[in-house]
């Protein structure tokens, strides 16, 4: 790619030079794989439908590949980075590459799982290349903590992308699928090849789009109560719900009563249920009483 096409974005040589200057080697422990292709990060920004009015939060910006592409389009970007060296270097990269956008950038040096508030205006979008080992918990935490996030686009391991976007009845439908669907309409939004990363991972990656539900799941049960049922149902996913939910309900008979009251077959399995059905089961705990 020529410098003209690349513009202020980071290319393969830039990434390696920056990493060498900082003494950074991508670590498996933190799931670090840096994107080295400007076309890919611009594609991610386009797919995320980021516009000039958007306030974007990015988790795990690394050396700043995606951060710079987001700053080209969004009104404001806040990056959350746990790594000490990367967090210290990123503001200087932004200043050097897109000086006119430096005032529209904030850095939060923290573990994303501990973040409860962000500087600046409330985020409207979450766009991130999430470390594979923490992708699902980080995604769910951010959606829960920042209800102003309307649209999310995350790049994750292809297998995780499939799980998040799976429909009821699918073999890979499980806890991540149901919990993500509590917050949003979820779908696969493309595939990403291995050669756009340094180092190249041993797995394929995928994009997942999450658009926050216009209306929350209608239920009198709390999110915690619903998620407790989901966790119990999939902890023993090969068992019928009557058996899998026995511990949650207090007994198999009590589980059956809750399921019948919720209009769900006691012989069904968790992988066949929608988030709304899990919510109904949560509402009917104690139905046998």
C-alpha positions in Angstrom: 0.0 0.0 0.0 1.4 3.4 -0.9 1.8 6.2 1.7 -0.9 8.2 -0.1 -3.5 5.4 0.3 -2.4 4.8 3.8 -2.6 8.5 4.8 -2.0 8.9 8.6 -2.7 5.3 9.3 -0.2 2.7 10.4 1.2 0.2 7.9 3.3 -3.0 8.5 6.6 -1.1 8.7 5.2 1.6 11.0 3.8 -1.0 13.4 7.1 -2.9 13.6 9.2 0.3 13.9 6.9 1.6 16.7 7.0 -1.7 18.5 10.7 -1.9 18.3 11.1 1.7 19.6 8.9 0.8 22.5 10.5 -2.6 23.1 7.1 -4.2 22.7 6.6 -7.8 21.7 2.9 -8.9 21.3 2.1 -11.2 24.2 -0.1 -14.3 24.1 -1.1 -13.6 27.7 -3.0 -10.5 26.7 -4.1 -11.9 23.3 -2.2 -9.2 21.5 -2.3 -9.3 17.7 -1.8 -5.9 16.1 -3.6 -5.0 12.9 -1.0 -3.9 10.3 -3.4 -3.2 7.3 -4.9 0.2 6.8 -7.6 -1.1 4.5 -8.8 -3.5 7.2 -9.2 -0.8 9.9 -11.0 1.5 7.5 -13.3 -1.4 6.6 -14.0 -1.9 10.3 -14.9 1.8 10.7 -17.2 1.6 7.6 -18.9 -1.6 8.8 -19.4 -0.1 12.2 -21.2 2.8 10.5 -19.2 5.3 12.5 -20.2 8.9 11.5 -19.1 12.4 12.4 -21.5 12.6 15.3 -20.4 9.4 17.0 -18.5 9.2 20.2 -16.6 5.9 20.1 -15.1 3.8 22.9 -12.3 1.4 21.8 -11.0 -1.4 24.0 -7.5 -2.6 23.6 -6.2 -0.1 21.0 -2.7 -1.5 21.1 -0.3 0.6 19.0 -3.2 2.6 17.6 -4.1 1.1 14.1 -7.8 1.2 14.6 -7.7 4.3 16.8 -6.4 6.5 14.0 -9.0 5.2 11.6 -11.7 5.9 14.1 -10.4 9.5 14.6 -10.6 10.1 10.9 -14.4 9.8 11.1 -15.8 10.0 14.6 -16.2 13.2 16.7 -14.5 11.7 19.7 -12.6 8.5 20.5 -11.8 7.2 24.0 -9.4 4.3 24.1 -9.2 1.9 27.1 -5.8 0.2 27.3 -4.4 -2.0 30.1 -0.8 -2.3 29.0 1.4 0.3 30.6 3.8 0.8 27.7 1.1 0.9 25.0 -1.1 3.3 27.1 1.9 5.7 27.6 2.7 5.7 23.9 -0.7 6.1 22.3 -1.3 9.8 22.9 2.0 10.6 21.2 1.1 8.4 18.2 -2.2 10.3 17.8 -0.5 13.7 18.1 2.1 12.7 15.5 -0.3 11.1 13.0 -3.5 13.2 13.3 -2.5 16.3 15.2 -5.8 18.1 14.3 -7.7 15.3 16.1 -5.6 15.1 19.2 -8.1 17.1 21.2 -10.8 14.6 20.2 -9.0 11.7 21.8 -8.9 10.5 25.4 -7.0 7.6 26.9 -8.1 5.5 29.9 -5.3 3.5 31.3 -7.2 0.6 32.9 -8.5 -2.9 32.7 -11.7 -2.6 30.7 -13.5 -4.9 33.1 -12.9 -2.3 35.9 -14.1 0.8 33.9 -17.3 2.3 35.2 -17.1 5.7 33.7 -15.4 7.4 30.7 -14.2 11.0 30.2 -16.0 13.3 27.8 -19.4 12.8 26.2 -21.3 9.5 26.6 -20.2 6.9 24.0 -22.6 6.1 21.2 -20.5 3.2 19.7 -18.1 0.6 20.8 -15.6 -0.5 18.1 -12.7 -2.8 19.1 -10.3 -5.6 18.1 -10.9 -7.5 21.3 -8.3 -9.8 22.8 -9.5 -13.3 22.2 -9.2 -14.5 25.8 -11.4 -11.8 27.3 -13.7 -10.9 24.4 -17.1 -12.0 25.7 -16.8 -10.7 29.3 -15.4 -7.3 28.1 -18.2 -7.0 25.5 -21.0 -7.8 28.0 -19.4 -5.5 30.6 -19.3 -2.5 28.3 -22.8 -3.0 27.0 -24.1 -3.3 30.6 -22.1 -0.3 32.0 -22.7 2.1 29.1 -26.4 2.0 28.0 -25.7 4.9 25.6 -23.8 2.6 23.3 -26.2 2.1 20.4 -24.0 0.2 18.0 -21.1 -2.1 18.5 -18.7 -3.8 16.1 -16.1 -6.1 17.5 -13.4 -8.2 15.9 -13.0 -11.5 17.7 -11.9 -15.0 17.0 -14.2 -16.5 14.3 -15.4 -19.2 16.7 -16.4 -16.6 19.3 -18.1 -14.6 16.5 -20.1 -17.6 15.6 -21.2 -18.2 19.2 -22.2 -14.6 19.8 -24.3 -14.5 16.6 -25.8 -18.0 16.9 -29.6 -18.5 16.8 -31.5 -20.9 19.1 -31.1 -24.5 17.9 -27.6 -24.0 16.6 -24.9 -26.3 18.0 -22.8 -23.3 19.0 -25.7 -21.4 20.6 -24.9 -20.9 24.3 -24.3 -18.5 27.1 -22.6 -15.8 25.0 -25.4 -15.9 22.4 -28.2 -15.5 25.0 -26.5 -12.8 27.1 -25.5 -10.7 24.0 -29.1 -11.0 22.8 -30.3 -9.6 26.1 -28.8 -6.3 25.1 -28.8 -6.3 21.3 -29.6 -7.7 17.9 -26.5 -9.7 17.0 -25.2 -10.8 13.6 -22.0 -11.7 11.8 -20.6 -8.8 9.9 -17.7 -10.3 7.9 -14.5 -12.3 8.1 -11.0 -11.1 8.6 -7.9 -12.9 7.3 -4.9 -13.9 9.4 -2.4 -11.9 7.2 -3.6 -8.5 8.4 -2.2 -9.1 11.9 1.2 -9.1 13.4 1.9 -11.7 14.6 -0.5 -13.7 12.4 -2.8 -15.6 14.8 -3.4 -19.4 14.4 -7.1 -18.8 14.1 -9.4 -16.8 11.8 -11.2 -13.7 13.0 -14.7 -12.4 12.4 -16.6 -9.2 12.8 -19.8 -9.1 15.0 -22.3 -6.3 14.8 -24.5 -5.6 17.8 -27.3 -3.0 17.6 -28.9 -2.3 21.0 -32.5 -3.4 21.3 -35.0 -0.5 20.8 -37.0 -2.1 23.6 -35.4 -4.1 26.5 -36.6 -7.7 27.0 -40.0 -7.4 28.6 -39.8 -9.2 31.9 -40.4 -8.6 35.6 -37.2 -10.6 36.4 -33.9 -8.8 36.8 -31.0 -9.3 34.5 -29.1 -11.2 37.2 -32.1 -13.6 37.7 -32.3 -14.2 34.0 -28.5 -14.7 33.6 -28.5 -17.2 36.5 -31.1 -19.3 34.7 -29.0 -19.1 31.5 -25.8 -20.2 33.3 -27.6 -23.1 35.0 -29.2 -24.3 31.7 -25.9 -24.4 29.8 -23.7 -25.7 32.7 -25.2 -29.1 31.8 -26.3 -28.4 28.3 -26.9 -32.1 27.4 -29.4 -32.5 30.1 -33.1 -31.5 29.8 -34.0 -28.3 31.4 -35.9 -30.2 34.1 -32.7 -31.8 35.2 -30.3 -28.9 34.4 -32.4 -26.4 36.4 -33.0 -28.6 39.4 -30.2 -26.9 41.4 -31.5 -23.5 40.5 -35.1 -24.2 41.4 -34.4 -26.4 44.4 -35.5 -29.7 42.9 -36.3 -31.3 39.6 -40.0 -31.0 40.4 -39.7 -27.3 41.2 -37.8 -26.8 37.9 -40.6 -28.6 36.0 -43.2 -26.4 37.7 -41.4 -23.2 36.7 -40.9 -24.4 33.1 -44.5 -25.4 32.7 -45.7 -22.1 34.2 -43.4 -20.3 31.7 -44.8 -22.3 28.7 -41.5 -24.2 28.1 -41.3 -28.0 27.8 -39.4 -29.6 30.7 -37.8 -31.9 28.2 -36.3 -29.0 26.1 -32.7 -28.1 26.3 -31.1 -24.7 26.8 -29.8 -24.5 23.3 -33.4 -24.3 21.9 -34.6 -21.3 24.0 -34.7 -17.6 23.2 -33.6 -15.0 25.7 -37.3 -14.1 26.2 -38.1 -17.7 27.2 -35.2 -17.7 29.7 -36.7 -14.5 31.1 -40.1 -16.2 31.5 -38.5 -19.1 33.4 -36.8 -16.7 35.7 -40.1 -15.0 36.4 -41.7 -18.3 37.5 -39.2 -19.5 40.0 -41.1 -20.8 42.9 -44.2 -21.7 40.7 -44.6 -25.0 42.6 -45.0 -23.2 45.9 
